[in-house]
Amino acid sequence: MHPSNAPLPPTLIVIPTYDEREALPGTLARLRAAVPAADVLVVDDSSPDGTGAWAEERAAQDPAVHVLHRAGKQGLGPAYLAGFAWGLEHGYQQLGEMDADASHRPEQLPGLLEAVRRGADLAIGSRWIPGGAVHDWPLHRQVLSRGANVYVRALMGLGVSDATAGFRVFRAELLEQVIAEDIASQGYCFQVDMTRRARDMGAAIAEVPIDFDERTEGASKMSSEIVREALVKVTLWGLSRRAQALRKALD
């Protein structure tokens, strides 16, 4: 997908952080170079390693960089929700999300923004469609991610190949509706939750192929608790959708 030369609407990219002092500087520099017209909001959960303090120093030098501090480690989903709420309050028309560790290539963000410009309400950077790829991932991570998405697709019928992806851009109008409801999900589960809510609202969802790189700095935040939450909630959501479909068929 070739990005257009149209001016970029007010755009905010939300980056949640917890102990990402090593990784964030490089990611932020690449992001500012790739999409200089976009603003960035670092949402830091009081990182013990000084990530929030470094981000404040960077924000003092660059008016396009902003920092939102939260008290203690509260989780990925709540961090994104806080960042999205901040962005909507400040009038951004497009709001994106990406990891701090450069697993998502900032240079591929223009492709997601272009998908929204062409009519998508939600653009998802997908690893599991033609053209997408993962690099330097151990086999068990690939099996986990592929398996999770196959399970979500089979049980929930979202029509999305990478519902767990965390590299996304939302149109503000959709995001306002989605986060107006109560959302209490983390990790994989948060991304699936946002996808299913967008689909239920009739949103136009586009998947854009991306490269996903294994992080080279810092430590992964993935845990067995996050995987367990996703399995339980996706199962419950899927069974609920099937029950609703059955009731409609019987009416």
Number of C-alpha atoms within 10 A of each C-alpha: 10 8 13 13 7 8 7 17 13 15 23 28 25 30 24 25 26 23 20 22 22 16 20 23 17 13 21 21 12 16 21 18 13 16 18 13 15 21 21 26 23 26 25 27 22 20 19 14 13 15 22 25 17 14 24 17 12 17 17 11 10 13 10 16 21 18 22 19 17 16 9 12 15 14 16 21 21 19 24 21 18 18 26 26 15 16 24 17 9 11 12 19 17 27 25 29 23 23 20 24 26 21 19 23 19 20 14 18 23 17 21 27 27 21 22 21 18 12 13 20 22 29 25 30 28 27 23 22 15 10 11 15 14 16 12 11 13 10 8 9 10 14 12 12 18 17 12 20 21 16 16 26 17 12 18 21 14 19 13 23 18 26 28 25 23 21 25 23 28 25 22 21 12 18 23 14 12 19 15 9 9 7 15 11 20 22 22 25 23 26 20 26 24 20 23 22 19 21 17 11 12 11 16 14 21 20 23 25 21 25 18 21 16 16 18 13 13 14 11 10 11 10 9 8 11 16 16 13 17 24 16 11 16 21 16 14 16 18 14 14 15 15 12 12 11 11 10 9 8 7 5
